[in-house]
Amino acid sequence: MNRQEHSDNASKGGMLCDSMGLGKTVETIAVMMKQKLTA
């Protein structure tokens, strides 16, 4: 996520797909909180 977030050619959308239990929800909330703090 960090590499994609800081890429010069990063898109404005995407999909976070992985198996259950690997932290997708926590990762998404962390990105949303970071965006909220920098906005």
C-alpha positions as a Markdown table, in Angstrom:
| # | Residue | x | y | z |
|---|---|---|---|---|
| 1 | Met | 0.0 | 0.0 | 0.0 |
| 2 | Asn | 2.7 | 2.4 | 0.9 |
| 3 | Arg | 4.5 | 2.0 | -2.4 |
| 4 | Gln | 1.3 | 2.5 | -4.4 |
| 5 | Glu | 0.3 | 5.5 | -2.3 |
| 6 | His | 3.5 | 7.4 | -2.9 |
| 7 | Ser | 3.9 | 6.5 | -6.6 |
| 8 | Asp | 4.0 | 9.4 | -9.1 |
| 9 | Asn | 1.6 | 7.5 | -11.4 |
| 10 | Ala | -0.7 | 6.3 | -8.7 |
| 11 | Ser | -4.3 | 5.9 | -9.7 |
| 12 | Lys | -7.2 | 7.3 | -7.8 |
| 13 | Gly | -8.9 | 4.0 | -7.1 |
| 14 | Gly | -8.2 | 0.3 | -6.8 |
| 15 | Met | -9.1 | -3.0 | -5.2 |
| 16 | Leu | -7.6 | -4.5 | -2.1 |
| 17 | Cys | -8.1 | -8.2 | -2.5 |
| 18 | Asp | -6.6 | -10.9 | -0.4 |
| 19 | Ser | -7.6 | -13.9 | 1.7 |
| 20 | Met | -9.7 | -13.6 | 4.9 |
| 21 | Gly | -7.8 | -12.7 | 8.1 |
| 22 | Leu | -4.9 | -10.8 | 6.5 |
| 23 | Gly | -5.8 | -7.3 | 7.7 |
| 24 | Lys | -7.6 | -5.7 | 4.8 |
| 25 | Thr | -10.0 | -3.9 | 7.1 |
| 26 | Val | -7.3 | -2.6 | 9.4 |
| 27 | Glu | -5.2 | -1.5 | 6.4 |
| 28 | Thr | -8.1 | 0.3 | 4.8 |
| 29 | Ile | -9.0 | 2.2 | 8.1 |
| 30 | Ala | -5.3 | 3.2 | 8.5 |
| 31 | Val | -5.2 | 4.7 | 5.0 |
| 32 | Met | -8.5 | 6.5 | 5.6 |
| 33 | Met | -7.3 | 7.9 | 8.9 |
| 34 | Lys | -4.0 | 9.0 | 7.3 |
| 35 | Gln | -5.8 | 10.7 | 4.4 |
| 36 | Lys | -8.1 | 12.5 | 6.9 |
| 37 | Leu | -5.1 | 13.9 | 8.8 |
| 38 | Thr | -3.4 | 15.2 | 5.7 |
| 39 | Ala | -6.5 | 16.6 | 4.0 |
